[in-house]
Amino acid sequence: MPDAAAVTDPGRVSVDHELPLPGGRVLAWSETGAGTPVLFLAGAATGRSMTFGDQHLARLGVRLVTVDRPGIGASTPDPRRSAASTAADLDRLVTRLGGPLPVVANSQAAVFGLAAAARGIASRLLLVSPADEVADPRVFARLPGPVRDVVTRVREEPEAARAFFAGLGPDGMERMVLDGADPADRDVYADPAFLARYRAALREGFANDGAGYATDTLIAMSPWQLDWAAIRVRVRVWFGERDRVHSPDLGALLTARIPGAERRVVPGAGGALLWTHAEEILAAAVG
């Protein structure tokens, strides 16, 4: 059954950390709950404050680990960042936590979750409402016209696209997400506890003048350059049947590209699947 509208626990306690990286950089991360660590890679423009399923962590024995990707929040920017280099940074964190770990990647973080799996640091991977590889011609052809225009700008004018993404700011990003959401998703996003958490995560996402989010988006909207054959762990792809944001075919092509992956389409659910079905997703993450 879907979770109730109150999708986060306002009384949750998280602990913040910084992990030293080569070259003097740091990776900021947080942990919530106690038990089996599950690495959560949050979606577009959100940092380590973004969580899901807080009210289920204790019962399921899950310690949710969240991360500021380089340039987001308190993590140092990496001017040469790629999906592979981001996975290399995550590797150091996963090693510290005794990994490989179950990984849950949402929305725009799908490419980073796949890169983590290809690197061998995921014990299993759940892609929940994952953004598709929009630069793939098969996906690009099915995108709405305005989205195709943005992807084309990323390809032809990457620095102009970078400036546009960075300039959205937390308020602009919030409006864009809510305006494009299914009505049922808006009910989730408007929950006061969720909204407070989301706005805190957006402030992290647009730290450093939005440079980290802009880099995330350029990576996600460019060819992914993944070693698909290197993904040897169990991968589940979850979509809500009413999701019209993340993939034009609800991840059918994406799933087919991942060796042995399984896809589940949840009837009646939308793009907020991660929060409406948090208990099921967390249970699947820890097996």
BAZA-778833 format. One line per field, with one value per residue: x, y, z of N, C-alpha, C in turn; residue number from 1; residue in one letter. Coordinates in pm, 1 decimal, decimal comma. Layout:
<nuses>
n_x <- (X|...)
n_y <- (Y|...)
n_z <- (Z|...)
ca_x <- (X|...)
ca_y <- (Y|...)
ca_z <- (Z|...)
c_x <- (X|...)
c_y <- (Y|...)
c_z <- (Z|...)
pos <- (NUM|...)
code <- (a|...)
</nuses>
This chain:
<nuses>
n_x <- (84,5|43,2|239,7|139,1|40,0|215,5|528,2|781,5|978,2|955,8|1092,1|1327,8|1668,7|1973,4|2317,0|2593,7|2878,1|3217,8|3418,2|3753,3|3902,3|4114,8|4348,8|4271,8|4001,0|3665,7|3403,1|3078,3|2853,4|2566,6|2405,0|2115,5|1920,5|1974,0|2154,7|2149,7|2345,6|2225,0|2284,6|2170,2|2105,9|2011,6|1769,3|1746,2|1917,2|1921,9|2054,9|2226,5|2034,3|1799,8|1582,2|1411,3|1130,5|1165,4|1012,0|1011,9|1262,1|1365,4|1210,5|1274,1|1540,1|1734,7|2002,6|2013,4|2213,8|2314,6|2428,2|2617,1|2677,4|2981,5|3043,9|2792,0|2605,4|2801,1|3011,4|3319,5|3368,9|3440,4|3620,0|3656,2|3456,9|3274,2|3038,5|3174,0|3389,3|3246,9|3139,8|3380,6|3446,7|3232,1|3299,1|3506,6|3365,3|3184,3|3365,2|3465,8|3238,8|3223,5|3137,5|3058,9|2739,8|2377,2|2217,8|2010,4|1883,3|1746,5|1550,7|1726,1|1964,7|2006,1|2203,3|2434,4|2392,9|2398,4|2662,1|2793,0|2718,6|2841,7|3103,2|3127,9|3054,3|2804,4|2582,5|2335,1|2103,7|1859,4|1667,4|1467,2|1196,2|1367,9|1556,0|1577,8|1822,5|1847,5|1993,5|2028,1|1945,2|1710,0|1555,0|1548,8|1395,7|1138,0|1080,2|905,4|867,9|975,2|1155,2|1330,2|1446,6|1598,0|1780,0|1910,9|2031,9|2211,7|2385,4|2478,1|2537,1|2689,1|2798,3|2627,1|2396,8|2478,3|2494,5|2225,0|2100,5|2228,7|2134,3|1867,9|1802,7|1686,6|1408,2|1310,6|1356,8|1190,5|936,8|935,4|937,8|699,9|507,9|522,8|434,1|229,1|-111,8|-160,0|99,3|162,6|21,2|176,8|419,8|340,0|305,0|366,7|594,1|746,0|791,8|945,3|1178,6|1251,3|1302,1|1522,2|1705,3|1718,9|1843,3|2097,3|2150,1|2181,6|2400,5|2726,3|2674,2|2505,9|2662,4|2722,5|2475,7|2429,1|2642,1|2576,1|2341,9|2429,3|2587,9|2389,4|2225,3|2382,2|2548,7|2577,7|2795,0|2849,1|2972,9|2787,9|2790,4|2945,2|2786,9|2689,0|2524,7|2209,4|1949,6|1678,0|1415,5|1195,3|883,1|613,1|291,8|172,0|367,7|495,7|725,2|991,8|1069,9|998,9|894,2|843,5|1075,5|1126,6|1307,3|1543,8|1563,0|1597,1|1854,1|2020,1|2201,2|2016,2|1825,0|1519,8|1188,7|941,3|619,0|412,2|75,0|-137,9|40,3|264,9|525,9|626,6|688,0|895,6|844,3|573,3|572,3|766,5|824,9|811,7|1018,2|1248,6|1246,9|1296,7|1551,5|1709,7|1670,0)
n_y <- (-119,3|231,4|483,3|708,4|1057,6|1209,6|1204,7|1215,8|1210,1|1446,8|1450,8|1314,7|1216,8|1309,7|1254,8|1442,9|1425,6|1459,3|1344,2|1305,9|1360,7|1280,7|1537,7|1735,0|1777,3|1742,5|1513,3|1552,6|1395,2|1227,9|1039,8|858,7|697,0|352,1|51,9|-164,3|-20,2|184,0|332,3|634,2|809,2|1115,2|1304,6|1559,0|1858,5|1834,6|1793,3|1629,8|1647,8|1546,4|1284,8|966,6|771,7|792,7|722,3|450,1|349,6|259,2|29,0|-137,8|-161,2|6,2|209,3|506,3|647,8|951,6|1185,7|1473,1|1537,1|1611,1|1959,1|2022,0|2134,4|2088,4|1961,6|1960,7|2126,3|1959,3|2022,8|1861,7|1676,6|1373,4|1110,0|875,6|967,6|1066,0|829,2|717,2|883,2|816,7|554,2|563,9|643,9|429,0|220,7|298,7|250,6|-18,5|-148,8|-343,9|-166,0|-167,6|36,7|310,7|501,6|801,1|965,9|1219,5|1124,0|873,4|807,0|822,9|624,4|399,4|419,8|373,6|106,6|-13,1|25,3|-149,4|-105,9|-128,0|-344,3|-418,1|-255,0|-9,4|165,3|430,8|584,2|673,3|915,7|907,5|824,4|1088,2|1180,7|968,0|866,7|714,5|763,3|1041,5|1103,0|1062,5|1249,6|1532,6|1839,3|2085,7|1971,5|1836,0|2059,7|2162,5|1953,1|1957,9|2207,4|2157,5|1988,7|2148,2|2405,4|2398,3|2558,1|2777,9|2640,2|2542,6|2781,9|2854,8|2643,9|2671,8|2919,7|2883,7|2853,3|2778,6|2844,7|2866,1|2605,6|2458,5|2555,4|2465,8|2187,9|2139,0|2250,0|2077,2|1837,8|1545,6|1568,5|1404,3|1369,1|1627,8|1654,0|1501,7|1644,2|1882,7|1832,5|1944,8|1856,0|1722,3|1933,8|2114,0|1962,3|1923,3|2185,0|2251,9|2070,0|2163,3|2409,1|2319,2|2198,4|2414,2|2542,0|2698,2|2868,8|2721,6|2553,6|2279,6|2146,8|2224,6|2094,1|1826,0|1809,6|1856,5|1627,6|1429,8|1483,7|1450,1|1208,2|899,6|722,5|476,7|164,6|-73,0|-351,6|-407,6|-400,9|-606,7|-675,2|-728,0|-543,4|-333,2|-160,2|91,5|234,4|469,6|434,7|668,3|847,6|1102,7|1236,2|1137,0|938,4|854,7|604,3|480,7|364,7|130,7|83,0|160,0|-32,7|-262,2|-228,1|-281,6|-541,0|-822,6|-677,3|-591,5|-466,5|-274,5|-150,4|57,2|49,6|335,2|504,1|791,1|1020,6|1061,3|826,1|726,8|826,8|772,4|497,1|417,4|230,6|-24,5|3,8|46,9|-198,5|-370,2|-285,0|-376,4|-637,9)
n_z <- (0,0|-67,4|101,4|363,8|333,9|484,6|434,9|535,7|835,3|1067,0|1307,9|1278,1|1321,2|1194,4|1111,3|1023,0|803,7|681,9|420,8|346,7|25,9|-259,1|-359,2|-186,8|-177,2|-35,6|49,7|133,0|353,4|496,1|756,1|843,7|1080,0|1190,6|1131,9|850,0|600,6|339,1|39,0|-78,6|-367,0|-445,8|-641,0|-901,5|-832,6|-555,4|-230,0|44,3|242,3|144,0|186,3|214,0|324,2|604,4|827,0|824,1|866,2|1117,2|1177,3|962,3|994,7|869,9|772,3|630,8|390,9|271,4|22,2|-74,9|-397,6|-583,1|-572,1|-491,2|-209,4|76,1|-43,6|-215,0|-526,2|-839,9|-1110,4|-1331,8|-1343,0|-1399,1|-1475,5|-1416,2|-1254,5|-1040,1|-940,9|-859,2|-642,9|-475,4|-432,1|-244,7|-19,1|9,2|54,0|302,6|452,1|449,8|220,5|-84,7|-118,2|-97,5|-339,7|-398,6|-650,2|-763,0|-1009,5|-1172,9|-1077,3|-1175,4|-1368,8|-1217,2|-1030,0|-1197,4|-1289,7|-1049,0|-1005,2|-1226,5|-1153,2|-948,7|-683,5|-583,3|-419,9|-493,3|-712,9|-718,6|-931,9|-914,5|-1049,4|-1263,9|-1448,3|-1799,1|-2057,3|-2224,5|-2437,7|-2604,1|-2927,6|-2969,4|-2746,9|-2745,3|-2972,9|-2886,8|-2699,6|-2554,8|-2739,0|-2609,5|-2426,5|-2594,2|-2709,3|-2496,3|-2453,7|-2698,3|-2678,2|-2471,2|-2606,9|-2822,1|-2724,0|-2467,9|-2255,0|-2239,2|-2170,8|-1922,9|-1774,5|-1777,1|-1629,5|-1379,7|-1310,1|-1240,7|-968,3|-627,9|-592,5|-855,8|-947,1|-777,4|-858,2|-1124,7|-1096,4|-951,0|-1123,3|-1340,1|-1242,0|-1188,4|-1075,2|-845,3|-753,7|-678,0|-442,2|-269,4|-279,6|-168,8|96,7|423,1|577,9|385,4|205,7|353,9|390,4|122,2|34,3|192,4|87,8|-174,1|-135,4|-71,5|-315,0|-486,7|-389,2|-413,5|-626,0|-789,6|-941,4|-906,6|-946,5|-1212,4|-1342,9|-1283,4|-1440,4|-1702,1|-1734,2|-1709,1|-1928,6|-2146,4|-2368,1|-2196,1|-2173,0|-2043,9|-1918,9|-1986,8|-1982,8|-1765,2|-1546,3|-1306,3|-1102,4|-932,4|-1072,9|-1032,0|-1183,3|-1118,6|-1185,4|-1174,6|-1316,0|-1400,4|-1443,2|-1624,8|-1666,3|-1635,5|-1822,6|-2159,3|-2220,8|-1982,9|-1886,6|-2032,9|-2252,0|-2123,8|-1917,8|-2072,5|-2162,6|-1951,7|-1818,7|-1730,7|-1586,4|-1409,7|-1452,0|-1290,8|-1307,6|-1138,2|-1074,4|-1089,7|-960,0|-958,5|-1050,1|-798,5|-677,8|-514,9|-261,5|-211,7|-208,8|-31,9|175,5|53,1|-132,2|24,7|161,3|-54,2|-115,0|95,0|68,8)
ca_x <- (0,0|121,0|256,1|53,1|90,5|330,5|627,3|907,8|965,6|1018,6|1174,1|1441,0|1799,9|2078,3|2452,5|2667,9|3019,5|3296,1|3518,4|3860,9|3925,6|4243,1|4354,8|4221,8|3855,3|3589,8|3269,9|2988,7|2750,9|2490,0|2342,3|1992,1|1881,6|2078,7|2136,1|2211,3|2357,4|2173,2|2327,0|2064,6|2149,0|1890,6|1746,2|1799,5|1934,6|1901,8|2172,4|2218,2|1916,3|1688,2|1570,5|1278,2|1096,3|1221,8|928,8|1027,8|1402,3|1388,6|1150,0|1344,6|1681,4|1808,5|2076,6|2011,3|2332,4|2290,2|2554,7|2627,4|2770,8|3079,6|2991,9|2661,5|2612,6|2933,1|3114,3|3405,5|3351,6|3542,4|3603,8|3663,1|3365,1|3198,9|2968,8|3275,3|3464,8|3154,5|3137,9|3508,1|3432,2|3141,5|3371,7|3579,8|3267,3|3133,8|3472,2|3466,8|3120,3|3231,5|3061,3|2952,9|2615,1|2258,9|2210,4|1883,5|1906,8|1619,2|1541,5|1846,5|2080,0|2013,3|2331,3|2536,2|2369,1|2448,4|2808,1|2835,3|2704,3|2945,8|3231,4|3130,0|3037,7|2665,4|2547,5|2216,8|2070,4|1719,5|1644,7|1328,4|1160,0|1495,7|1563,8|1630,6|1935,4|1776,7|2079,7|2016,2|1850,3|1583,0|1479,8|1535,1|1287,5|1007,6|1067,0|829,0|947,5|1056,5|1266,0|1428,1|1518,9|1697,4|1884,8|1987,3|2115,9|2322,7|2479,9|2534,3|2582,9|2694,5|2823,8|2502,4|2307,4|2527,8|2453,3|2079,3|2067,8|2277,0|2054,1|1730,6|1788,8|1594,1|1267,2|1278,4|1352,9|1068,1|822,2|940,4|899,6|558,1|425,0|523,1|398,9|94,2|-184,4|-138,0|234,7|162,2|-24,8|293,3|518,4|288,5|305,1|457,8|721,8|822,4|832,1|1056,7|1297,5|1286,6|1361,2|1657,4|1789,9|1740,4|1945,9|2224,1|2169,1|2223,1|2522,2|2832,6|2610,1|2439,1|2756,8|2712,1|2354,4|2448,4|2727,8|2490,3|2245,3|2503,8|2624,0|2269,3|2164,1|2479,5|2564,8|2619,9|2926,8|2858,1|3005,5|2667,2|2822,8|3012,9|2685,7|2670,0|2441,8|2066,6|1898,7|1532,4|1373,1|1058,5|812,9|469,1|231,9|129,4|488,1|514,8|838,7|1125,6|1102,5|882,6|837,3|847,3|1198,2|1133,3|1435,2|1650,1|1572,2|1647,8|1997,6|2092,6|2199,6|1937,4|1741,4|1375,6|1113,3|809,4|536,2|316,9|-51,6|-189,8|145,5|324,1|669,3|665,5|686,9|994,3|786,0|444,8|597,1|898,2|846,3|842,8|1147,6|1350,4|1250,6|1364,5|1692,8|1781,5|1646,0)
ca_y <- (0,0|355,7|549,1|824,0|1183,6|1256,9|1113,5|1225,0|1217,9|1573,2|1432,9|1227,7|1268,4|1271,1|1293,0|1488,7|1390,8|1496,4|1243,8|1363,9|1302,3|1324,1|1674,7|1829,0|1790,0|1665,2|1465,6|1565,9|1291,7|1217,4|910,3|865,6|563,2|258,6|-80,5|-189,2|104,3|192,5|458,7|698,5|916,4|1194,4|1356,1|1685,3|1979,4|1811,1|1745,6|1520,7|1659,7|1475,7|1146,5|908,5|660,0|809,2|656,3|304,9|310,0|183,4|-103,8|-217,7|-169,0|69,2|334,5|571,5|730,4|1049,3|1245,6|1588,6|1511,0|1720,4|2089,9|2040,7|2144,4|2109,3|1886,0|2044,7|2106,3|1891,0|2082,7|1758,4|1571,7|1290,9|1003,9|781,5|1026,4|1072,1|693,9|697,1|948,0|734,4|432,0|587,7|641,9|292,4|143,7|335,3|192,5|-163,6|-191,4|-274,9|-136,3|-141,8|175,4|359,0|625,3|860,4|1072,9|1255,5|1051,5|738,4|785,5|802,4|492,0|302,5|426,9|306,6|-37,0|-54,9|28,0|-261,6|-65,0|-152,6|-485,3|-421,6|-119,1|23,4|291,6|465,9|696,5|724,3|992,1|827,9|883,8|1167,4|1202,9|851,4|904,0|644,5|833,7|1181,2|1113,4|1051,9|1354,2|1652,2|1940,1|2171,7|1895,0|1816,9|2185,7|2173,5|1853,6|2010,4|2317,6|2095,5|1934,3|2248,8|2522,6|2348,6|2660,8|2852,7|2552,9|2541,2|2907,3|2849,2|2554,4|2731,0|3037,5|2852,2|2878,4|2688,6|2876,7|2830,0|2460,4|2412,6|2585,5|2381,0|2051,9|2133,7|2278,4|1962,6|1715,5|1492,7|1619,9|1320,2|1397,9|1758,6|1633,0|1456,2|1750,9|1993,3|1795,4|2039,9|1795,4|1700,3|2060,5|2168,3|1883,3|1948,7|2318,7|2245,3|1998,0|2251,9|2507,3|2249,4|2174,8|2537,2|2599,7|2723,9|2935,2|2624,4|2486,6|2134,9|2103,2|2242,1|1984,4|1707,3|1808,7|1837,1|1486,3|1349,1|1510,1|1415,2|1062,3|852,2|658,4|374,6|26,9|-144,5|-492,3|-420,4|-403,5|-749,7|-695,0|-721,3|-407,3|-318,7|-29,1|114,5|351,2|484,2|434,6|804,0|931,0|1156,5|1326,8|1079,1|853,1|848,1|469,3|429,2|289,9|0,6|74,4|167,2|-163,3|-358,9|-205,4|-321,6|-687,0|-891,3|-587,7|-612,8|-340,6|-279,1|-31,8|54,1|111,0|449,5|588,2|889,6|1043,4|1067,3|687,0|704,1|863,4|705,4|354,0|412,9|109,6|-132,9|28,0|19,6|-342,7|-430,4|-247,6|-461,3|-778,2)
ca_z <- (0,0|-65,0|230,0|387,2|276,4|563,1|378,3|608,2|980,2|1106,2|1426,1|1249,0|1357,0|1101,3|1151,5|905,6|801,6|563,6|386,4|264,5|-106,1|-315,8|-407,1|-88,0|-179,8|62,6|12,7|248,1|356,0|619,7|781,0|920,6|1119,9|1231,3|1075,2|720,1|523,8|202,6|-20,7|-155,9|-456,4|-464,8|-775,0|-951,9|-751,8|-412,8|-159,5|139,5|328,3|83,1|229,6|191,4|411,2|738,7|927,3|813,1|881,4|1240,0|1169,1|863,3|1029,3|760,5|791,7|501,0|369,4|165,9|-21,9|-164,4|-506,4|-590,2|-610,0|-427,3|-64,5|135,8|-115,9|-298,6|-671,2|-918,7|-1243,9|-1436,3|-1298,4|-1491,9|-1402,9|-1366,5|-1143,0|-926,8|-885,7|-789,7|-512,0|-395,6|-398,1|-120,1|89,5|23,3|117,1|444,9|515,2|444,5|103,7|-157,8|-50,5|-180,2|-386,8|-453,1|-725,3|-803,6|-1107,1|-1246,6|-1023,8|-1233,6|-1435,6|-1114,9|-975,9|-1295,0|-1287,3|-926,5|-1027,0|-1321,2|-1081,9|-857,0|-544,6|-545,2|-404,0|-578,9|-754,6|-744,9|-1001,8|-884,9|-1136,2|-1315,0|-1572,6|-1909,0|-2129,7|-2324,2|-2554,9|-2691,5|-3034,1|-2955,4|-2643,7|-2789,0|-3071,6|-2821,3|-2598,7|-2592,6|-2808,0|-2522,5|-2366,4|-2702,5|-2725,8|-2389,3|-2480,6|-2811,9|-2629,3|-2397,9|-2705,9|-2912,0|-2648,2|-2330,0|-2153,5|-2223,2|-2094,8|-1785,4|-1710,9|-1759,1|-1518,4|-1255,2|-1279,2|-1199,6|-825,5|-558,8|-617,4|-993,3|-956,5|-711,0|-944,6|-1242,9|-1057,5|-914,8|-1240,5|-1430,5|-1170,8|-1189,0|-958,3|-727,1|-705,0|-611,7|-304,7|-193,8|-271,7|-87,8|238,1|489,5|616,3|263,5|146,1|433,3|357,5|-17,9|22,4|249,6|-8,2|-288,6|-98,5|-90,5|-457,9|-555,8|-331,0|-512,3|-740,8|-875,0|-1031,7|-894,5|-1016,0|-1356,9|-1389,0|-1279,6|-1549,5|-1827,0|-1740,4|-1729,6|-2058,9|-2250,5|-2374,9|-2064,5|-2183,7|-1940,6|-1955,7|-1945,7|-1958,4|-1635,9|-1440,0|-1281,9|-983,8|-959,4|-1092,0|-1046,0|-1231,9|-1069,7|-1238,7|-1159,2|-1449,7|-1435,6|-1452,9|-1759,8|-1653,6|-1631,1|-1937,3|-2248,0|-2226,8|-1846,4|-1862,1|-2101,5|-2322,2|-2023,5|-1852,5|-2169,9|-2182,1|-1831,1|-1814,7|-1628,6|-1506,3|-1404,2|-1443,2|-1229,3|-1326,4|-1028,5|-1116,0|-1016,8|-901,5|-1048,0|-1038,1|-657,2|-633,9|-409,8|-133,2|-190,3|-191,3|31,4|254,4|-40,4|-195,5|125,0|184,5|-167,6|-110,1|190,6|33,8)
c_x <- (88,5|131,6|159,0|119,2|211,0|449,2|763,5|878,9|1034,2|1107,4|1298,3|1570,9|1900,6|2211,3|2530,7|2815,9|3084,9|3405,2|3627,0|3878,2|4061,3|4236,4|4298,8|4071,4|3793,1|3456,3|3183,9|2879,7|2683,7|2437,4|2224,0|1950,0|2002,0|2049,2|2210,0|2223,9|2304,1|2212,2|2215,8|2122,8|2025,3|1887,9|1797,6|1801,1|1908,7|2025,7|2138,1|2101,1|1796,0|1690,4|1435,0|1256,9|1148,0|1145,4|942,1|1168,8|1424,1|1332,4|1224,8|1493,0|1771,1|1877,0|2087,7|2127,8|2305,3|2415,6|2529,2|2724,6|2864,1|3019,9|2856,7|2682,5|2753,4|3042,7|3189,7|3377,9|3469,6|3528,2|3607,8|3563,7|3293,6|3118,9|3069,3|3352,4|3376,2|3146,0|3268,3|3506,1|3342,4|3208,6|3444,8|3485,4|3217,3|3238,6|3478,9|3351,7|3116,5|3160,2|3121,2|2820,4|2497,9|2252,8|2070,3|1912,0|1774,3|1639,3|1675,5|1971,5|2094,6|2149,0|2442,0|2517,6|2420,4|2600,8|2863,4|2826,7|2812,2|3082,7|3241,1|3108,3|2893,7|2644,1|2417,4|2179,7|1921,5|1715,3|1497,2|1293,1|1285,2|1478,1|1630,9|1750,6|1879,9|1861,1|2079,0|1912,1|1714,2|1494,7|1449,5|1415,4|1149,3|984,4|973,3|922,1|1030,9|1173,4|1372,4|1510,7|1628,5|1812,8|1972,6|2079,3|2234,9|2428,5|2551,1|2591,4|2597,1|2718,3|2701,8|2401,5|2347,8|2481,8|2303,2|2043,0|2109,0|2189,7|1912,3|1707,0|1686,6|1447,6|1225,3|1268,2|1226,1|946,0|819,2|894,0|750,4|468,2|416,2|474,8|254,6|20,7|-164,5|1,0|238,3|114,4|89,5|389,5|473,0|278,5|407,0|593,7|808,1|876,6|948,0|1186,2|1345,2|1354,1|1500,6|1753,0|1816,5|1843,9|2085,1|2254,3|2220,3|2333,5|2625,5|2774,8|2550,9|2531,0|2744,3|2590,0|2371,0|2535,1|2651,5|2404,9|2314,0|2545,3|2501,5|2210,0|2259,9|2485,7|2630,9|2756,6|2950,1|2905,7|2890,4|2699,4|2890,2|2914,9|2645,0|2588,2|2294,5|2021,8|1747,6|1501,9|1225,8|1003,8|668,4|406,4|188,2|247,4|507,5|638,6|970,8|1165,4|980,7|820,2|842,4|963,1|1209,8|1267,0|1551,7|1671,2|1634,5|1798,5|2081,8|2087,3|2117,6|1842,7|1593,8|1307,4|979,3|739,7|421,2|186,8|-90,4|-86,5|201,1|473,4|718,9|670,6|780,9|936,2|651,9|461,1|731,6|924,1|884,5|983,6|1261,4|1362,7|1321,1|1513,9|1771,2|1746,6|1539,6)
c_y <- (124,9|412,0|665,5|950,0|1236,1|1166,4|1125,0|1237,4|1344,9|1560,4|1349,2|1296,8|1218,5|1323,0|1326,0|1455,2|1454,4|1392,8|1309,5|1286,3|1348,7|1468,2|1776,3|1849,6|1712,4|1625,2|1471,0|1459,8|1288,8|1076,2|929,9|723,8|478,3|122,3|-94,9|-59,1|88,1|329,7|512,5|814,1|993,5|1258,8|1497,1|1794,1|1958,6|1749,1|1643,2|1532,4|1582,7|1330,2|1091,9|797,3|670,3|728,1|505,0|257,7|221,9|41,8|-194,9|-231,9|-111,8|195,1|399,7|669,1|821,5|1132,2|1376,0|1550,9|1631,7|1850,5|2121,5|2048,9|2173,8|2029,0|1978,1|2020,4|2031,7|1940,0|1980,8|1646,0|1504,0|1190,5|907,5|839,3|1040,0|935,9|664,0|763,2|865,3|605,3|449,0|587,3|500,4|203,3|172,8|268,6|40,6|-226,6|-307,2|-264,7|-140,6|6,9|201,0|492,1|674,1|965,6|1096,2|1183,4|912,5|710,5|759,7|667,1|383,4|301,8|358,7|155,2|-88,7|-58,3|-86,9|-226,3|-78,6|-302,8|-517,2|-277,4|-108,6|161,0|325,3|594,1|755,9|809,6|905,1|898,0|962,4|1195,7|1083,3|882,6|836,7|708,9|976,0|1198,1|1113,6|1160,0|1464,7|1757,8|2028,3|2098,2|1867,7|1943,2|2200,4|2076,9|1899,8|2122,9|2264,0|2046,4|2044,5|2370,4|2487,2|2457,1|2749,6|2770,2|2548,3|2666,3|2909,0|2763,4|2616,3|2848,2|3009,8|2886,8|2786,4|2716,5|2837,9|2680,1|2405,8|2437,5|2491,4|2239,3|2044,8|2159,3|2157,8|1833,7|1675,1|1545,9|1536,7|1344,3|1530,6|1745,6|1586,9|1572,0|1866,3|1958,3|1882,5|1979,9|1771,1|1832,0|2123,5|2095,4|1914,6|2084,3|2323,5|2177,5|2082,1|2360,0|2445,3|2231,5|2296,7|2611,0|2618,6|2780,9|2835,7|2543,0|2335,1|2079,9|2115,5|2130,1|1853,0|1697,8|1792,7|1690,8|1402,0|1366,0|1489,3|1262,8|1008,3|783,2|557,9|242,5|-60,8|-289,8|-513,9|-424,7|-548,7|-777,3|-686,4|-575,3|-414,3|-175,0|-12,7|242,9|350,2|497,1|573,6|900,8|974,2|1246,2|1258,1|996,2|841,5|709,2|400,7|331,3|157,1|-16,8|74,4|31,2|-266,3|-345,8|-255,2|-473,4|-742,6|-804,4|-625,3|-476,6|-366,2|-146,9|-40,9|122,7|227,9|544,4|684,1|901,6|1052,0|928,2|661,7|731,4|794,9|556,5|329,7|282,2|-8,1|-117,7|0,0|-130,0|-414,8|-402,0|-338,9|-608,5|-845,9)
c_z <- (0,0|75,3|241,2|334,5|353,0|534,0|443,4|756,0|1028,2|1229,2|1402,9|1286,1|1255,1|1152,8|1025,5|919,8|679,0|543,3|302,4|134,0|-157,9|-365,3|-310,8|-91,0|-64,2|1,8|137,6|239,6|492,0|634,0|873,9|954,6|1155,6|1171,1|944,4|642,4|381,6|149,5|-108,7|-234,8|-498,8|-602,9|-796,7|-845,4|-604,3|-351,9|-54,1|236,5|272,7|125,5|185,3|292,8|552,8|843,0|925,1|847,9|1003,8|1228,0|1073,5|893,3|921,5|810,2|654,8|491,1|250,1|142,8|-95,9|-275,4|-523,2|-644,9|-551,2|-276,2|-16,4|67,4|-211,7|-446,8|-733,0|-1062,2|-1356,8|-1411,4|-1414,2|-1409,5|-1341,7|-1248,8|-1019,7|-860,0|-810,8|-652,4|-420,0|-350,4|-265,8|0,3|114,9|89,5|266,7|519,1|505,4|327,7|30,2|-78,7|-148,1|-215,1|-441,6|-521,2|-782,0|-911,3|-1176,8|-1195,9|-1084,6|-1295,6|-1334,1|-1045,7|-1067,9|-1298,5|-1162,5|-942,4|-1121,6|-1253,9|-980,2|-712,2|-497,2|-530,7|-476,7|-608,0|-780,6|-809,5|-988,7|-958,9|-1199,5|-1440,3|-1677,9|-1972,3|-2248,3|-2447,8|-2649,2|-2798,8|-3021,1|-2850,3|-2689,4|-2883,3|-3008,2|-2716,4|-2647,0|-2651,4|-2717,7|-2458,0|-2471,3|-2722,1|-2619,7|-2414,4|-2596,4|-2767,9|-2550,6|-2495,5|-2782,5|-2840,2|-2500,9|-2225,4|-2132,2|-2143,8|-1948,2|-1710,5|-1684,1|-1638,9|-1385,4|-1211,4|-1235,1|-1053,4|-761,7|-589,1|-758,5|-1011,5|-892,9|-798,8|-1064,8|-1210,3|-1027,7|-1035,0|-1334,4|-1368,7|-1195,9|-1065,6|-832,2|-667,9|-631,0|-466,7|-215,5|-172,0|-183,5|60,0|311,4|526,7|493,8|210,2|221,9|400,1|215,8|-32,7|83,0|152,1|-132,4|-257,3|-109,8|-239,2|-532,7|-481,4|-441,3|-642,1|-840,4|-963,6|-1026,6|-964,6|-1167,2|-1413,9|-1390,0|-1405,3|-1684,3|-1842,9|-1775,4|-1868,0|-2175,0|-2261,7|-2248,3|-2064,7|-2070,7|-1999,4|-1905,7|-1909,1|-1823,2|-1519,9|-1417,8|-1156,4|-1023,1|-966,5|-1109,1|-1086,3|-1195,0|-1132,2|-1192,8|-1296,3|-1494,2|-1447,5|-1598,3|-1766,6|-1684,7|-1752,5|-2027,1|-2258,2|-2090,2|-1826,3|-1933,3|-2173,5|-2223,8|-1957,8|-1945,9|-2190,0|-2065,7|-1819,6|-1698,1|-1548,8|-1515,7|-1391,3|-1377,4|-1253,9|-1226,8|-1071,3|-1026,6|-960,0|-1006,1|-1025,0|-895,7|-595,4|-516,3|-271,6|-109,3|-164,5|-123,7|104,9|164,0|-100,2|-98,4|153,0|70,1|-164,2|-16,4|172,9|116,3)
pos <- (1|2|3|4|5|6|7|8|9|10|11|12|13|14|15|16|17|18|19|20|21|22|23|24|25|26|27|28|29|30|31|32|33|34|35|36|37|38|39|40|41|42|43|44|45|46|47|48|49|50|51|52|53|54|55|56|57|58|59|60|61|62|63|64|65|66|67|68|69|70|71|72|73|74|75|76|77|78|79|80|81|82|83|84|85|86|87|88|89|90|91|92|93|94|95|96|97|98|99|100|101|102|103|104|105|106|107|108|109|110|111|112|113|114|115|116|117|118|119|120|121|122|123|124|125|126|127|128|129|130|131|132|133|134|135|136|137|138|139|140|141|142|143|144|145|146|147|148|149|150|151|152|153|154|155|156|157|158|159|160|161|162|163|164|165|166|167|168|169|170|171|172|173|174|175|176|177|178|179|180|181|182|183|184|185|186|187|188|189|190|191|192|193|194|195|196|197|198|199|200|201|202|203|204|205|206|207|208|209|210|211|212|213|214|215|216|217|218|219|220|221|222|223|224|225|226|227|228|229|230|231|232|233|234|235|236|237|238|239|240|241|242|243|244|245|246|247|248|249|250|251|252|253|254|255|256|257|258|259|260|261|262|263|264|265|266|267|268|269|270|271|272|273|274|275|276|277|278|279|280|281|282|283|284|285|286|287)
code <- (m|p|d|a|a|a|v|t|d|p|g|r|v|s|v|d|h|e|l|p|l|p|g|g|r|v|l|a|w|s|e|t|g|a|g|t|p|v|l|f|l|a|g|a|a|t|g|r|s|m|t|f|g|d|q|h|l|a|r|l|g|v|r|l|v|t|v|d|r|p|g|i|g|a|s|t|p|d|p|r|r|s|a|a|s|t|a|a|d|l|d|r|l|v|t|r|l|g|g|p|l|p|v|v|a|n|s|q|a|a|v|f|g|l|a|a|a|a|r|g|i|a|s|r|l|l|l|v|s|p|a|d|e|v|a|d|p|r|v|f|a|r|l|p|g|p|v|r|d|v|v|t|r|v|r|e|e|p|e|a|a|r|a|f|f|a|g|l|g|p|d|g|m|e|r|m|v|l|d|g|a|d|p|a|d|r|d|v|y|a|d|p|a|f|l|a|r|y|r|a|a|l|r|e|g|f|a|n|d|g|a|g|y|a|t|d|t|l|i|a|m|s|p|w|q|l|d|w|a|a|i|r|v|r|v|r|v|w|f|g|e|r|d|r|v|h|s|p|d|l|g|a|l|l|t|a|r|i|p|g|a|e|r|r|v|v|p|g|a|g|g|a|l|l|w|t|h|a|e|e|i|l|a|a|a|v|g)
</nuses>
